[in-house]
Amino acid sequence: MERIIVGITGASGSIYGKRITEVLAANSYLVDIVFSEMGKKVFEYETGMSVEEFINSLPEEQVTLFDHNDLFAPPSSGSYRTIGMIIAPCSAGTLGHIALGITDNLIHRAADVTLKEKRPLVLVFRETPLNRIHIENMLRATDAGATVLPASPGFYGKSETVEDLVNFVVERALRTLTGREFNLVKNWGE
């Protein structure tokens, strides 16, 4: 099975990281998940479930939770084989750390390793409006090899639920990361 690292940070939009993890596990990926300290708080507030409940709802053999302070964890090494990393939601602070190469926690370090190993890194940015610093950091991260994917759902699919809108962003993010279809939404023209 292929392994993907999922980072969940403190921006609003925890549902994106939750759904991405669920879809990856359902499609036989190994998932290493790292919550930032604020990411845990926002996740629990927005989803109404604890991180432990969420992790326990997933296949134990496919999902590994790492502490964000553990810079000795496997995802902090380039020799640890993954196909890439996705951070959803990606806060402005996390984007700034990645853009500047500052690795204060495991999410930052794993992203830095992903870039240096030339693996795909997808940042599902969930901030609005944008200031000049955000835009410059997006450019820096993109120049370093990351893909900045704003959490901007499309409305041409005639979505009927919030879950449909979430699935639109999740499908785009996972396609960008893996290059494969997950069939969560219909493509334009289907």
C-alpha positions as CSV (number, residue, x, y, z in Angstrom):
1,M,0.0,0.0,0.0
2,E,1.1,3.5,-0.7
3,R,1.6,6.0,2.2
4,I,0.4,9.6,2.4
5,I,1.0,12.1,5.2
6,V,-2.0,14.3,6.2
7,G,-1.5,17.4,8.2
8,I,-4.5,19.1,9.9
9,T,-3.8,22.7,11.1
10,G,-5.7,25.3,13.0
11,A,-7.5,27.0,10.1
12,S,-11.2,26.6,9.9
13,G,-12.1,23.7,7.5
14,S,-11.2,20.6,9.5
15,I,-13.9,18.8,7.5
16,Y,-11.4,18.8,4.6
17,G,-8.7,16.9,6.5
18,K,-11.3,14.6,8.0
19,R,-12.8,13.7,4.7
20,I,-9.4,13.3,2.9
21,T,-8.3,10.9,5.6
22,E,-11.5,8.9,5.3
23,V,-11.3,8.7,1.5
24,L,-7.6,7.7,1.5
25,A,-8.3,4.9,4.1
26,A,-11.3,3.7,2.1
27,N,-9.1,3.5,-1.0
28,S,-6.4,1.3,0.7
29,Y,-3.8,4.0,1.4
30,L,-1.7,4.1,4.5
31,V,-2.3,7.4,6.2
32,D,0.1,9.1,8.6
33,I,-1.9,11.9,10.3
34,V,-0.5,14.9,12.2
35,F,-2.6,17.5,14.0
36,S,-1.1,20.8,15.0
37,E,-2.0,21.8,18.6
38,M,-4.6,24.3,17.3
39,G,-5.6,21.8,14.6
40,K,-6.9,19.4,17.3
41,K,-8.9,22.2,19.0
42,V,-10.5,23.4,15.8
43,F,-11.2,19.8,14.6
44,E,-13.0,19.0,17.8
45,Y,-14.9,22.2,17.8
46,E,-16.0,22.0,14.1
47,T,-16.7,18.2,13.9
48,G,-18.1,17.6,17.4
49,M,-15.9,14.6,17.8
50,S,-12.5,14.1,19.6
51,V,-9.4,13.3,17.6
52,E,-9.3,10.0,19.4
53,E,-12.9,9.1,18.3
54,F,-12.0,10.0,14.8
55,I,-8.8,7.9,14.7
56,N,-10.7,5.0,16.3
57,S,-13.3,5.2,13.5
58,L,-10.7,4.4,10.9
59,P,-9.0,1.1,10.1
60,E,-6.3,0.7,12.7
61,E,-3.9,-1.0,10.3
62,Q,-4.0,1.9,7.9
63,V,-3.9,5.0,10.0
64,T,-1.1,6.2,12.3
65,L,-1.4,9.3,14.4
66,F,1.9,11.2,15.2
67,D,2.4,13.9,17.8
68,H,3.1,17.2,16.2
69,N,6.0,17.8,18.6
70,D,7.8,14.5,17.7
71,L,10.5,15.5,15.3
72,F,12.0,12.0,15.8
73,A,8.9,10.5,14.1
74,P,9.4,8.7,10.7
75,P,7.8,11.4,8.6
76,S,10.6,13.8,9.5
77,S,13.1,11.7,7.4
78,G,13.5,11.7,3.7
79,S,14.3,8.0,3.8
80,Y,10.7,7.4,5.1
81,R,8.8,6.4,1.9
82,T,5.6,8.3,1.1
83,I,4.0,9.3,-2.1
84,G,3.5,12.8,-0.8
85,M,1.7,15.0,1.7
86,I,-1.4,17.1,2.0
87,I,-2.2,19.7,4.6
88,A,-5.9,20.4,4.9
89,P,-6.8,22.8,6.1
90,C,-3.5,24.7,5.8
91,S,-3.4,27.8,8.0
92,A,-1.6,31.0,7.1
93,G,0.9,30.3,9.8
94,T,1.7,26.8,8.5
95,L,2.0,28.2,4.9
96,G,4.4,30.8,6.2
97,H,6.6,28.2,8.0
98,I,6.7,26.0,4.9
99,A,7.4,29.0,2.5
100,L,10.3,30.1,4.7
101,G,11.7,26.6,5.6
102,I,11.1,27.0,9.3
103,T,10.4,23.6,10.8
104,D,9.0,24.1,14.3
105,N,6.9,21.0,14.4
106,L,6.3,17.7,12.6
107,I,3.9,19.1,10.1
108,H,6.4,21.7,9.0
109,R,9.3,19.2,9.0
110,A,7.3,16.6,7.0
111,A,6.4,19.3,4.5
112,D,10.0,20.4,4.2
113,V,11.1,16.8,3.7
114,T,8.4,16.3,1.1
115,L,9.7,19.3,-0.9
116,K,13.3,18.3,-0.6
117,E,12.5,14.8,-1.8
118,K,10.6,16.3,-4.8
119,R,7.3,14.5,-3.7
120,P,3.9,16.2,-4.2
121,L,2.9,18.6,-1.4
122,V,-0.7,20.0,-1.6
123,L,-1.6,22.9,0.7
124,V,-5.4,23.3,1.0
125,F,-5.3,26.9,2.1
126,R,-8.4,28.1,4.0
127,E,-8.0,31.8,4.7
128,T,-9.8,34.7,3.2
129,P,-9.4,37.5,2.3
130,L,-5.7,37.3,1.4
131,N,-3.1,39.8,2.3
132,R,0.2,40.4,0.5
133,I,2.1,38.2,2.9
134,H,-0.2,35.3,2.2
135,I,0.2,35.8,-1.6
136,E,4.0,36.0,-1.4
137,N,4.1,32.9,0.8
138,M,1.9,31.1,-1.7
139,L,4.4,32.1,-4.4
140,R,7.4,31.0,-2.3
141,A,5.8,27.6,-1.5
142,T,4.8,27.1,-5.2
143,D,8.3,28.0,-6.4
144,A,9.6,25.4,-3.9
145,G,7.4,22.7,-5.5
146,A,4.2,22.8,-3.5
147,T,0.7,23.1,-4.9
148,V,-1.5,25.7,-3.2
149,L,-5.1,24.6,-3.6
150,P,-7.5,27.1,-2.1
151,A,-10.6,25.5,-0.5
152,S,-12.8,26.9,-3.2
153,P,-15.6,24.5,-4.2
154,G,-17.1,24.7,-7.7
155,F,-20.8,25.3,-8.1
156,Y,-21.3,24.0,-11.6
157,G,-22.0,20.5,-10.3
158,K,-25.2,21.7,-8.8
159,S,-24.2,20.6,-5.3
160,E,-27.1,20.0,-2.9
161,T,-25.3,19.6,0.4
162,V,-22.3,20.9,2.3
163,E,-20.9,17.4,1.9
164,D,-21.1,17.8,-1.9
165,L,-19.1,21.0,-1.7
166,V,-16.5,19.4,0.6
167,N,-16.2,16.4,-1.8
168,F,-15.5,18.8,-4.6
169,V,-12.5,20.3,-2.9
170,V,-11.4,16.8,-1.6
171,E,-11.6,15.3,-5.1
172,R,-9.5,18.1,-6.5
173,A,-6.9,17.9,-3.8
174,L,-6.5,14.1,-3.9
175,R,-6.3,14.1,-7.7
176,T,-3.6,16.7,-7.5
177,L,-1.7,14.6,-5.0
178,T,-2.1,11.2,-6.4
179,G,-3.0,11.7,-10.1
180,R,-6.0,9.4,-9.8
181,E,-9.8,9.8,-9.7
182,F,-11.7,9.1,-6.5
183,N,-15.2,9.7,-8.1
184,L,-16.5,11.9,-5.3
185,V,-18.0,14.3,-7.8
186,K,-18.9,14.4,-11.5
187,N,-16.4,16.0,-13.8
188,W,-17.5,18.9,-16.0
189,G,-19.5,17.6,-19.0
190,E,-20.4,14.2,-17.4
